[in-house]
Amino acid sequence: MSHSDIIKEQLDILDINLTFSEDYFERRKFKEEICSVYKGILSYQPQRCLCCGTENGSSIIKWGFKKV
């Protein structure tokens, strides 16, 4: 099992088009709290955001926040 598969399993991500490179993880301070930041790569270029419908000019950034 690759490190990308292990991360997806731990984060409960089902998207098979998402992979994580070697520098996928870092800790950052956000609003006075230390947060875990995961960087993933999609294997395809989406035409628009599935949530809001915004067309993809050059990149779509998902600022997802989930408190555990």
N, C-alpha and C positions, 0 to 999 in steps of 0.2 A: 504494500500500500504506500503510495507516494505521500510526501508531506502535505501536498495540496489536498489530497483526499482526506487526510486526518483532520486538517483544519476545517474543511467543509462539514465533516461529521461532528466535530466538537461544536461548531456554530449552527448546526442544523440547517445547512444550506443544501438545497436539492438541485440547483442549477448546474447541469453538466457542462455548460459553456463557460464557466468561471474557473480560473486557475490562479494559484498564488506562486509568485516567483520566490527566489531565495531571500530577498529583502522585503518580505511581506508584512512584517510586524514592527511596530515601534510604540513607545509610550510617550504621550504628550500631555502637557498641562492645558486644560480647557475649563474656563470658568472656575479656577481655583481647585480643580480636581484632576488627579492623574487618570488618564483614559488610555485604553488599548485601541490602537489604530491598525486595521488590517487593510492591505492594498492588494486588490485582485485585478485580473485581466480577463476581459471577455474575449472569446475566440471569434466573435463576429462583430460587425459594426451596426448597431441598431439605428433605424431610420428616425425613430422618435421615442420619447419617454413613454413607457406604458402607463405610468401613473397620471401625469399631467398633460401628455400629448405634445409637449414642446418638441419641435423638429431638431434633429441633431446636426448642428453646424460643423463642429469638429470633434466635440467630445461631450459626453453626458457624465456629470458627477453626481453620485448619490451620497448625500450627506445624511446617512442613516444613524440615528441615535437610539440606543436601547439600554435602559438601566437594568442591571441584574442585581 
